[in-house]
Amino acid sequence: MISESSSFHTVIFDALCACLNLDKSSADAIALIHEAYAEPENVPRPPRNRNVIYWTVLQDLSADPVSTEYNAGNSTAGTHFPIVCTTLKYQLIIVCYGPAAEEYAHRIRSMLYLDGAGFPRQILRFAGIFPVPDPPQPSLLHEEEGSLWRRRADLTISLRVRCEQAAPARNSIRPAPAVVIFRQAK
């Protein structure tokens, strides 16, 4: 399950590379897929004819509450370890730029749900991240850059992230020993 934000971002990057059939350590993957910049005014502007994919994960602020489950956990030698499982809701925002922006957005949308060894869904599932099926089609836009237009495709995918936390150990309730007393009849 996800424990650190850096591993969360690594898992998303790996899944996007699997969607596009790229080796995650290749120069092509590193040049194509980037995490969105926190300061939009300082974002580097790649050339219009270069394909670039930016992504970010935002908390889903929908009206649905976060679901929480309490699991009994392991009980050994009189010690009880309860486990609290929380499902958090997020939105994966993907913005594709360049001549192949639409193609990349459609490919990510369709490939993200393939399951099996090395496929994106398995990469996400092992990390406790579950994409919600059937996201909307990508939005196709043209963004002005100087006096020219740049092709852009936006894709939003809902995610459910499962977080497990073990509560501190507690002594469990032990059954009292049964003592049977026989009284003899007088």
Secondary structure, 3 states (H helix, E strand, C coil): CCCCHHHHHHHHHHHHHHHCCCCCCCHHHHHHEEECCCCHHHCCCCCCCCCEEEEEEEECCCCCCCEEEEEEEEEECCEEEEEEEEEEEEEEEEEEECCCHHHHHHHHHHHCCCCCCCCHHHHHHHCCEEECCCCCCCEEEEEEECCEEEEEEEEEEEEEEEEEEECCCEECCCCCCCCCCCCCCC
